[in-house]
Amino acid sequence: LFRSPLGSASIAQAHLAVLPDGRKVVAKVQRPNIRETMERDILLLKKAAKLARFTPAGGAVDFQMVLDELWKAAQHELNLLEEAENLKEFARLNAADPMVACPAVIGQLATPRILVLEYVAGIQLDDAEALKRAGNAPHALAAGLAGTFIKQVLDDRFFPADPHPGNIRVRAGRIVWLDLGMMGRLSGADGAMFSRFMEAVAKNDADQVTDVLLALGVCKRTPDRARLSLDIEVLLSKYRQMPLASINAGSVLTEFLSVARRHEISMPASLTMLGRSVVILESVLSALDPDTNLL
């Protein structure tokens, strides 16, 4: 095990290592006492959230629910055996896609706090010069990344929740997803509703967007459908004259989730996570190739 880490994050560090048979691997090692530290932080945030009930945003955002979901997601990420299962499931779902890969798990060496993976000697996605020298066309990579992510969301309903460039390598023209500790999942119903939502936005159909938000969300009070529909119509009017290729899907999702919050409609955590993933991925696509648009 090499002492200097290849990468360092809040929960774990990744170190290059060599197996007795000579294979290079990456050992992902969890930080000492990280669970106790995060649990204490969540408890402190929950105390602060009680005060947030008295702020103007307090009625629109259920901070306790948000923190519960955050801690639930964090606990999954803290168990590295779950990341091992995520990697195996992701590999199975994307086995037929020649453009997508993830590191293989060295299963006999996995524990809840240590994960040993195949070493991926690829190029980081935001290293534009190295990608060009290796003969990778930015537009082809961006289109491939966008297409595979859409397939993961709409078909598999199992997608990387933190798709920043540090988690993605390019190896021999393939997109390799490195860190799958935090994954998003959509139920069959939520996946279908999300498809309807994006279709309705593309068609500027305020009634259908209203239907989808009311079907997806949990209303804390009887919704004022006419007012909600009017707010959605105002928002859609902003996009009406824009070509589809110039609309930012992350902004669309974020703005509509804000409308839902104003009307005290709580959206599923899976949809909030998807919105976050889309925002991150669109910034990656924009840097890689400004002409590629996720929507």
Secondary structure, 3 states (H helix, E strand, C coil): CCCCCCEECCCEEEEEEECCCCCEEEEEEECCCHHHHHHHHHHHHHHHHHHHCCCCCCCCCCHHHHHHHHHHHHHHHHCHHHHHHHHHHHHHHCCCCCCEECCCECHHHCCCCEEEEECCCCEECCCHHHHHHCCCCHHHHHHHHHHHHHHHHHHHCEEECCCCHHHEEEECCEEEECCCCCEEECCHHHHHHHHHHHHHHHHCCHHHHHHHHHHHCEECCCCCHHHHHHHHHHHHHHHHCCCHHHCCHHHHHHHHHHHHHHCCEECCHHHHHHHHHHHHHHHHHHHHCCCCCCC
